[in-house]
Amino acid sequence: MPSHAVFAALSPGFCLIGPVGWGELLIILFLVLLFFGPKRLPEVAEAFGKSIQKFKKASRDMKDEIESSTSKKPEDMTEGKDKQG
């Protein structure tokens, strides 16, 4: 899979700037290393990984909620109205 396909899957708006090649990825990684330093890089990577996990979990939960609410039968929805009022 091309590297730009990974980024396009993560962020649909990202593909507007064009594909990101290995050279660009190496420059970005170098800048991150330069900015945070080798001692803080593991902490930053761990925090980034946890953030990605939380985002994926929230997305999955929202998707499950939407699917469960749209999969209800119309009879189930009318029964809920009768019970409430």
N, CA, C and O atoms as a GROMACS GRO file, in nm:
protein
  340
    1MET      N    1   0.085  -0.117   0.000
    1MET     CA    2   0.000   0.000   0.000
    1MET      C    3   0.090   0.124   0.000
    1MET      O    4   0.182   0.132   0.081
    2PRO      N    5   0.065   0.219  -0.087
    2PRO     CA    6   0.144   0.341  -0.089
    2PRO      C    7   0.129   0.419   0.041
    2PRO      O    8   0.025   0.414   0.107
    3SER      N    9   0.234   0.492   0.076
    3SER     CA   10   0.231   0.564   0.203
    3SER      C   11   0.120   0.669   0.205
    3SER      O   12   0.063   0.694   0.311
    4HIS      N   13   0.088   0.730   0.092
    4HIS     CA   14  -0.016   0.832   0.092
    4HIS      C   15  -0.153   0.772   0.117
    4HIS      O   16  -0.242   0.841   0.165
    5ALA      N   17  -0.171   0.644   0.086
    5ALA     CA   18  -0.301   0.580   0.111
    5ALA      C   19  -0.326   0.567   0.261
    5ALA      O   20  -0.440   0.578   0.305
    6VAL      N   21  -0.220   0.545   0.339
    6VAL     CA   22  -0.235   0.536   0.484
    6VAL      C   23  -0.281   0.669   0.540
    6VAL      O   24  -0.373   0.674   0.621
    7PHE      N   25  -0.218   0.778   0.497
    7PHE     CA   26  -0.257   0.909   0.546
    7PHE      C   27  -0.395   0.949   0.498
    7PHE      O   28  -0.470   1.014   0.571
    8ALA      N   29  -0.430   0.912   0.376
    8ALA     CA   30  -0.563   0.944   0.324
    8ALA      C   31  -0.669   0.872   0.404
    8ALA      O   32  -0.778   0.925   0.424
    9ALA      N   33  -0.639   0.751   0.450
    9ALA     CA   34  -0.735   0.676   0.530
    9ALA      C   35  -0.750   0.738   0.668
    9ALA      O   36  -0.858   0.735   0.726
   10LEU      N   37  -0.642   0.794   0.721
   10LEU     CA   38  -0.649   0.854   0.854
   10LEU      C   39  -0.722   0.988   0.851
   10LEU      O   40  -0.798   1.018   0.943
   11SER      N   41  -0.701   1.066   0.749
   11SER     CA   42  -0.760   1.198   0.741
   11SER      C   43  -0.797   1.229   0.596
   11SER      O   44  -0.709   1.250   0.513
   12PRO      N   45  -0.928   1.230   0.566
   12PRO     CA   46  -0.968   1.255   0.427
   12PRO      C   47  -0.920   1.389   0.373
   12PRO      O   48  -0.892   1.398   0.253
   13GLY      N   49  -0.909   1.491   0.454
   13GLY     CA   50  -0.864   1.622   0.410
   13GLY      C   51  -0.715   1.626   0.382
   13GLY      O   52  -0.667   1.717   0.315
   14PHE      N   53  -0.643   1.529   0.432
   14PHE     CA   54  -0.497   1.526   0.417
   14PHE      C   55  -0.455   1.507   0.273
   14PHE      O   56  -0.351   1.558   0.232
   15CYS      N   57  -0.535   1.435   0.196
   15CYS     CA   58  -0.496   1.407   0.058
   15CYS      C   59  -0.505   1.531  -0.030
   15CYS      O   60  -0.465   1.525  -0.147
   16LEU      N   61  -0.556   1.641   0.019
   16LEU     CA   62  -0.564   1.764  -0.059
   16LEU      C   63  -0.427   1.822  -0.087
   16LEU      O   64  -0.410   1.894  -0.186
   17ILE      N   65  -0.328   1.792  -0.002
   17ILE     CA   66  -0.195   1.846  -0.025
   17ILE      C   67  -0.109   1.753  -0.108
   17ILE      O   68   0.007   1.786  -0.135
   18GLY      N   69  -0.160   1.640  -0.148
   18GLY     CA   70  -0.086   1.548  -0.232
   18GLY      C   71  -0.032   1.431  -0.152
   18GLY      O   72  -0.040   1.428  -0.029
   19PRO      N   73   0.024   1.336  -0.223
   19PRO     CA   74   0.076   1.218  -0.156
   19PRO      C   75   0.204   1.250  -0.079
   19PRO      O   76   0.283   1.335  -0.120
   20VAL      N   77   0.222   1.181   0.032
   20VAL     CA   78   0.341   1.198   0.115
   20VAL      C   79   0.430   1.077   0.091
   20VAL      O   80   0.389   0.963   0.114
   21GLY      N   81   0.550   1.101   0.044
   21GLY     CA   82   0.644   0.992   0.016
   21GLY      C   83   0.733   0.964   0.135
   21GLY      O   84   0.721   1.024   0.242
   22TRP      N   85   0.823   0.868   0.113
   22TRP     CA   86   0.914   0.829   0.221
   22TRP      C   87   1.008   0.943   0.258
   22TRP      O   88   1.043   0.958   0.375
   23GLY      N   89   1.048   1.022   0.163
   23GLY     CA   90   1.137   1.135   0.192
   23GLY      C   91   1.071   1.235   0.284
   23GLY      O   92   1.134   1.284   0.378
   24GLU      N   93   0.944   1.265   0.258
   24GLU     CA   94   0.872   1.359   0.343
   24GLU      C   95   0.852   1.302   0.484
   24GLU      O   96   0.861   1.373   0.583
   25LEU      N   97   0.823   1.170   0.490
   25LEU     CA   98   0.806   1.107   0.621
   25LEU      C   99   0.935   1.113   0.702
   25LEU      O  100   0.932   1.137   0.823
   26LEU      N  101   1.048   1.091   0.637
   26LEU     CA  102   1.176   1.098   0.707
   26LEU      C  103   1.204   1.239   0.757
   26LEU      O  104   1.257   1.257   0.867
   27ILE      N  105   1.170   1.339   0.678
   27ILE     CA  106   1.189   1.478   0.721
   27ILE      C  107   1.101   1.508   0.842
   27ILE      O  108   1.146   1.571   0.938
   28ILE      N  109   0.975   1.463   0.838
   28ILE     CA  110   0.885   1.485   0.951
   28ILE      C  111   0.937   1.416   1.076
   28ILE      O  112   0.938   1.475   1.184
   29LEU      N  113   0.981   1.291   1.062
   29LEU     CA  114   1.036   1.219   1.177
   29LEU      C  115   1.161   1.287   1.232
   29LEU      O  116   1.180   1.293   1.353
   30PHE      N  117   1.246   1.337   1.142
   30PHE     CA  118   1.365   1.409   1.186
   30PHE      C  119   1.329   1.534   1.263
   30PHE      O  120   1.389   1.564   1.366
   31LEU      N  121   1.230   1.609   1.214
   31LEU     CA  122   1.188   1.731   1.283
   31LEU      C  123   1.127   1.699   1.420
   31LEU      O  124   1.149   1.772   1.516
   32VAL      N  125   1.051   1.592   1.428
   32VAL     CA  126   0.994   1.552   1.557
   32VAL      C  127   1.107   1.515   1.653
   32VAL      O  128   1.104   1.554   1.770
   33LEU      N  129   1.203   1.440   1.605
   33LEU     CA  130   1.318   1.403   1.688
   33LEU      C  131   1.396   1.526   1.732
   33LEU      O  132   1.438   1.536   1.847
   34LEU      N  133   1.414   1.619   1.641
   34LEU     CA  134   1.487   1.742   1.673
   34LEU      C  135   1.411   1.827   1.774
   34LEU      O  136   1.471   1.884   1.865
   35PHE      N  137   1.279   1.834   1.759
   35PHE     CA  138   1.197   1.918   1.846
   35PHE      C  139   1.185   1.858   1.986
   35PHE      O  140   1.201   1.930   2.085
   36PHE      N  141   1.156   1.729   1.997
   36PHE     CA  142   1.132   1.667   2.127
   36PHE      C  143   1.257   1.606   2.189
   36PHE      O  144   1.264   1.592   2.311
   37GLY      N  145   1.355   1.571   2.110
   37GLY     CA  146   1.476   1.511   2.160
   37GLY      C  147   1.461   1.361   2.179
   37GLY      O  148   1.350   1.309   2.187
   38PRO      N  149   1.574   1.291   2.186
   38PRO     CA  150   1.568   1.145   2.195
   38PRO      C  151   1.514   1.094   2.330
   38PRO      O  152   1.461   0.983   2.337
   39LYS      N  153   1.526   1.174   2.435
   39LYS     CA  154   1.479   1.128   2.566
   39LYS      C  155   1.327   1.135   2.578
   39LYS      O  156   1.267   1.049   2.642
   40ARG      N  157   1.266   1.236   2.518
   40ARG     CA  158   1.120   1.252   2.528
   40ARG      C  159   1.044   1.183   2.416
   40ARG      O  160   0.922   1.171   2.423
   41LEU      N  161   1.114   1.138   2.314
   41LEU     CA  162   1.047   1.076   2.199
   41LEU      C  163   0.962   0.955   2.237
   41LEU      O  164   0.851   0.943   2.186
   42PRO      N  165   1.008   0.863   2.324
   42PRO     CA  166   0.921   0.752   2.364
   42PRO      C  167   0.794   0.797   2.435
   42PRO      O  168   0.687   0.739   2.415
   43GLU      N  169   0.804   0.900   2.518
   43GLU     CA  170   0.686   0.954   2.587
   43GLU      C  171   0.586   1.011   2.486
   43GLU      O  172   0.466   0.988   2.496
   44VAL      N  173   0.638   1.085   2.389
   44VAL     CA  174   0.552   1.145   2.288
   44VAL      C  175   0.485   1.037   2.203
   44VAL      O  176   0.366   1.046   2.173
   45ALA      N  177   0.562   0.936   2.166
   45ALA     CA  178   0.506   0.827   2.086
   45ALA      C  179   0.398   0.751   2.164
   45ALA      O  180   0.296   0.713   2.108
   46GLU      N  181   0.421   0.730   2.293
   46GLU     CA  182   0.322   0.661   2.375
   46GLU      C  183   0.195   0.743   2.388
   46GLU      O  184   0.084   0.690   2.375
   47ALA      N  185   0.209   0.873   2.412
   47ALA     CA  186   0.092   0.960   2.423
   47ALA      C  187   0.016   0.965   2.290
   47ALA      O  188  -0.107   0.966   2.289
   48PHE      N  189   0.088   0.968   2.180
   48PHE     CA  190   0.025   0.969   2.047
   48PHE      C  191  -0.051   0.839   2.024
   48PHE      O  192  -0.163   0.841   1.973
   49GLY      N  193   0.010   0.727   2.060
   49GLY     CA  194  -0.056   0.597   2.045
   49GLY      C  195  -0.182   0.586   2.128
   49GLY      O  196  -0.284   0.534   2.081
   50LYS      N  197  -0.177   0.635   2.252
   50LYS     CA  198  -0.296   0.632   2.339
   50LYS      C  199  -0.406   0.721   2.282
   50LYS      O  200  -0.524   0.687   2.289
   51SER      N  201  -0.368   0.835   2.228
   51SER     CA  202  -0.467   0.924   2.168
   51SER      C  203  -0.535   0.859   2.048
   51SER      O  204  -0.656   0.870   2.030
   52ILE      N  205  -0.457   0.791   1.967
   52ILE     CA  206  -0.514   0.720   1.852
   52ILE      C  207  -0.610   0.611   1.899
   52ILE      O  208  -0.717   0.594   1.841
   53GLN      N  209  -0.572   0.536   2.003
   53GLN     CA  210  -0.660   0.431   2.057
   53GLN      C  211  -0.791   0.490   2.107
   53GLN      O  212  -0.897   0.435   2.080
   54LYS      N  213  -0.784   0.600   2.180
   54LYS     CA  214  -0.905   0.664   2.232
   54LYS      C  215  -0.994   0.713   2.118
   54LYS      O  216  -1.117   0.699   2.123
   55PHE      N  217  -0.933   0.770   2.016
   55PHE     CA  218  -1.009   0.819   1.902
   55PHE      C  219  -1.078   0.704   1.829
   55PHE      O  220  -1.195   0.715   1.792
   56LYS      N  221  -1.006   0.594   1.809
   56LYS     CA  222  -1.065   0.478   1.741
   56LYS      C  223  -1.179   0.420   1.824
   56LYS      O  224  -1.281   0.380   1.768
   57LYS      N  225  -1.162   0.413   1.956
   57LYS     CA  226  -1.267   0.359   2.043
   57LYS      C  227  -1.390   0.448   2.038
   57LYS      O  228  -1.503   0.398   2.030
   58ALA      N  229  -1.370   0.579   2.043
   58ALA     CA  230  -1.483   0.672   2.036
   58ALA      C  231  -1.554   0.661   1.902
   58ALA      O  232  -1.677   0.665   1.895
   59SER      N  233  -1.477   0.648   1.795
   59SER     CA  234  -1.537   0.633   1.661
   59SER      C  235  -1.616   0.504   1.652
   59SER      O  236  -1.726   0.501   1.597
   60ARG      N  237  -1.559   0.396   1.705
   60ARG     CA  238  -1.627   0.266   1.702
   60ARG      C  239  -1.755   0.270   1.785
   60ARG      O  240  -1.858   0.219   1.743
   61ASP      N  241  -1.748   0.332   1.903
   61ASP     CA  242  -1.867   0.343   1.988
   61ASP      C  243  -1.976   0.425   1.920
   61ASP      O  244  -2.093   0.388   1.925
   62MET      N  245  -1.938   0.534   1.856
   62MET     CA  246  -2.035   0.618   1.786
   62MET      C  247  -2.097   0.542   1.669
   62MET      O  248  -2.218   0.549   1.647
   63LYS      N  249  -2.014   0.469   1.595
   63LYS     CA  250  -2.064   0.391   1.483
   63LYS      C  251  -2.162   0.284   1.532
   63LYS      O  252  -2.268   0.265   1.472
   64ASP      N  253  -2.128   0.216   1.642
   64ASP     CA  254  -2.217   0.114   1.698
   64ASP      C  255  -2.349   0.175   1.744
   64ASP      O  256  -2.456   0.116   1.725
   65GLU      N  257  -2.342   0.293   1.804
   65GLU     CA  258  -2.463   0.361   1.851
   65GLU      C  259  -2.552   0.399   1.733
   65GLU      O  260  -2.674   0.381   1.739
   66ILE      N  261  -2.492   0.450   1.628
   66ILE     CA  262  -2.570   0.488   1.509
   66ILE      C  263  -2.633   0.364   1.445
   66ILE      O  264  -2.750   0.366   1.408
   67GLU      N  265  -2.554   0.257   1.434
   67GLU     CA  266  -2.608   0.134   1.374
   67GLU      C  267  -2.721   0.075   1.458
   67GLU      O  268  -2.819   0.026   1.403
   68SER      N  269  -2.708   0.080   1.590
   68SER     CA  270  -2.812   0.023   1.674
   68SER      C  271  -2.939   0.108   1.670
   68SER      O  272  -3.049   0.055   1.678
   69SER      N  273  -2.923   0.240   1.658
   69SER     CA  274  -3.042   0.325   1.654
   69SER      C  275  -3.111   0.318   1.518
   69SER      O  276  -3.233   0.332   1.510
   70THR      N  277  -3.035   0.296   1.412
   70THR     CA  278  -3.098   0.287   1.280
   70THR      C  279  -3.151   0.148   1.250
   70THR      O  280  -3.232   0.130   1.159
   71SER      N  281  -3.107   0.048   1.326
   71SER     CA  282  -3.153  -0.087   1.301
   71SER      C  283  -3.282  -0.120   1.377
   71SER      O  284  -3.336  -0.229   1.361
   72LYS      N  285  -3.330  -0.027   1.460
   72LYS     CA  286  -3.455  -0.052   1.532
   72LYS      C  287  -3.571  -0.057   1.435
   72LYS      O  288  -3.575   0.017   1.336
   73LYS      N  289  -3.664  -0.143   1.464
   73LYS     CA  290  -3.783  -0.154   1.381
   73LYS      C  291  -3.877  -0.038   1.412
   73LYS      O  292  -3.875   0.014   1.524
   74PRO      N  293  -3.958   0.002   1.317
   74PRO     CA  294  -4.052   0.111   1.343
   74PRO      C  295  -4.148   0.080   1.459
   74PRO      O  296  -4.191   0.171   1.529
   75GLU      N  297  -4.181  -0.049   1.479
   75GLU     CA  298  -4.270  -0.084   1.590
   75GLU      C  299  -4.204  -0.053   1.724
   75GLU      O  300  -4.270  -0.010   1.818
   76ASP      N  301  -4.071  -0.076   1.732
   76ASP     CA  302  -3.999  -0.048   1.856
   76ASP      C  303  -4.003   0.101   1.889
   76ASP      O  304  -4.013   0.138   2.006
   77MET      N  305  -3.995   0.184   1.788
   77MET     CA  306  -3.995   0.328   1.811
   77MET      C  307  -4.132   0.377   1.856
   77MET      O  308  -4.140   0.466   1.942
   78THR      N  309  -4.239   0.322   1.801
   78THR     CA  310  -4.372   0.366   1.841
   78THR      C  311  -4.407   0.316   1.980
   78THR      O  312  -4.480   0.383   2.054
   79GLU      N  313  -4.355   0.199   2.018
   79GLU     CA  314  -4.379   0.149   2.154
   79GLU      C  315  -4.312   0.240   2.256
   79GLU      O  316  -4.367   0.263   2.364
   80GLY      N  317  -4.195   0.291   2.223
   80GLY     CA  318  -4.125   0.381   2.313
   80GLY      C  319  -4.201   0.510   2.335
   80GLY      O  320  -4.198   0.564   2.445
   81LYS      N  321  -4.269   0.560   2.233
   81LYS     CA  322  -4.348   0.682   2.246
   81LYS      C  323  -4.468   0.658   2.338
   81LYS      O  324  -4.502   0.743   2.421
   82ASP      N  325  -4.532   0.542   2.324
   82ASP     CA  326  -4.648   0.512   2.406
   82ASP      C  327  -4.610   0.503   2.553
   82ASP      O  328  -4.687   0.546   2.640
   83LYS      N  329  -4.495   0.448   2.581
   83LYS     CA  330  -4.450   0.432   2.720
   83LYS      C  331  -4.416   0.566   2.784
   83LYS      O  332  -4.435   0.585   2.904
   84GLN      N  333  -4.365   0.661   2.704
   84GLN     CA  334  -4.321   0.787   2.758
   84GLN      C  335  -4.440   0.882   2.781
   84GLN      O  336  -4.440   0.955   2.880
   85GLY      N  337  -4.534   0.882   2.699
   85GLY     CA  338  -4.636   0.984   2.713
   85GLY      C  339  -4.767   0.930   2.688
   85GLY      O  340  -4.866   1.002   2.696
   0.00000   0.00000   0.00000
